[in-house]
Amino acid sequence: MKEYDLNKLIEDSQFLNFKIDEFLRQEVLIKQPVIPEEIKGHIAKAEHNLVFVKDNVKLGHFDWCMNLCVD
C-alpha cells in the first residue's frame, strides 16, 4: 500500500468505512465472532514477547529482538 493511500484511510473515516464495506462485499475481509479466550491468549503472548525483548536488550542480543518484533 502506498503511503498516500494509507494516510487517506487514516484521515478519512468515511472513506475507511467505504473501503471496509467494499472488502466485506468482495470477501477480502470476513467478520468473525469475538472469542474472549483467543484475545486473552494474544495478550498473554504479547506480554511474554515484551519480557523476552526486554531481557535480550539488556544482554545486547538485538538481532533476536528484531526477529521477535517482526513475527
Residue pairs with C-beta under 8 A, 6 or more apart in sequence:
8 15
9 15
9 16
9 19
10 16
20 29
23 29
24 30
24 31
49 68
49 71
52 64
52 68
53 65
53 68
53 69
56 62
56 64
56 65
56 68
57 65
